[in-house]
């Protein structure tokens, strides 16, 4: 399995389907039909990042997206 073959990621596919059906993170803007799974995941991650608190802490990008996800849920 690699980043080059996201169709093999069952969890990623289910997660993206839930987002596109607005069952999860319903504030994510719809993506164009031409978007590949990586682009879809990037859109979700950037939306979740926008929910992260803007503190002076030195959190990693991944931590910020995780915090944003908790707040957007």
Steps between C-alpha positions, in 0.01 A plus 500: 500500500626847421384858466485437127214250531240648736224287346650218708442693824160376614487738793596802291230420246235463771616821667487699174160355414365604840632853444356523148161376631524761778483236774839615625640854505207649312672838466752370248424653161409252227787406272496477122433151359847505348671503841696188584485365859820682597353835392179424686692417816702821462180701484366333814830550686524867406141557615567328830818702543291815476314389816818460705556751777752770422705481813866584532580134563743329269272217391579301188277530197363152569413596857323813382292305247411249773393781734300661220330167430393472862354849491329452163334171598 
